[in-house]
């Protein structure tokens, strides 16, 4: 993924701005969790992905 200044502008190191398409019900659930846990949606998504990826074995992509 090409990284440029606009996708990182205003973000802390190690973060990147990205756009994803997801199911409406998932977004509604994420917003509800964030509200009730008094967290930002970004924090809820970060936690969910961290826990999911921790359980999965990931391999580094090999470039040709």
C-alpha positions as CSV (number, residue, x, y, z in Angstrom):
1,X,0.0,0.0,0.0
2,X,1.4,3.3,-1.0
3,X,1.8,5.7,1.9
4,X,1.6,9.4,1.3
5,X,1.3,12.5,3.5
6,X,-2.4,12.9,3.1
7,X,-3.2,9.4,4.6
8,X,-0.9,10.1,7.6
9,X,-1.6,13.8,8.1
10,X,-2.5,14.6,11.7
11,X,-2.0,11.0,12.9
12,X,0.4,9.6,15.4
13,X,3.3,7.4,14.3
14,X,2.3,3.9,13.4
15,X,-1.2,4.9,12.3
16,X,-2.6,5.3,8.8
17,X,-6.0,6.6,7.5
18,X,-7.9,4.0,5.4
19,X,-11.4,3.6,4.0
20,X,-13.3,0.3,4.3
21,X,-16.7,-0.9,3.2
22,X,-18.5,-2.9,5.8
23,X,-21.9,-4.2,6.6
24,X,-24.3,-1.6,8.1
25,X,-25.1,-3.8,11.1
26,X,-21.3,-4.0,11.9
27,X,-21.0,-0.2,11.9
28,X,-24.1,0.1,14.1
29,X,-22.7,-2.4,16.6
30,X,-19.3,-0.7,16.6
31,X,-20.9,2.7,17.3
32,X,-23.0,1.2,20.1
33,X,-20.0,-0.5,21.7
34,X,-18.0,2.7,21.5
35,X,-20.8,4.6,23.1
36,X,-21.4,2.3,26.0
37,X,-17.7,1.7,26.6
38,X,-17.0,5.4,26.3
39,X,-14.4,4.8,23.6
40,X,-13.8,6.1,20.2
41,X,-14.9,3.9,17.3
42,X,-11.2,3.8,16.3
43,X,-10.3,2.3,19.6
44,X,-13.0,-0.4,19.4
45,X,-11.9,-1.3,15.9
46,X,-8.3,-1.4,16.9
47,X,-9.0,-3.7,19.8
48,X,-11.2,-6.0,17.7
49,X,-8.6,-6.3,15.0
50,X,-5.8,-6.8,17.5
51,X,-7.6,-9.7,19.2
52,X,-8.6,-11.3,15.9
53,X,-5.1,-11.1,14.4
54,X,-3.5,-12.4,17.6
55,X,-5.5,-15.6,17.2
56,X,-4.7,-16.0,13.5
57,X,-1.4,-17.0,12.0
58,X,-0.3,-14.3,9.6
59,X,2.5,-14.6,7.0
60,X,4.4,-11.7,5.5
61,X,3.5,-11.1,1.9
62,X,6.3,-11.9,-0.5
63,X,6.8,-9.4,-3.3
64,X,7.8,-10.7,-6.8
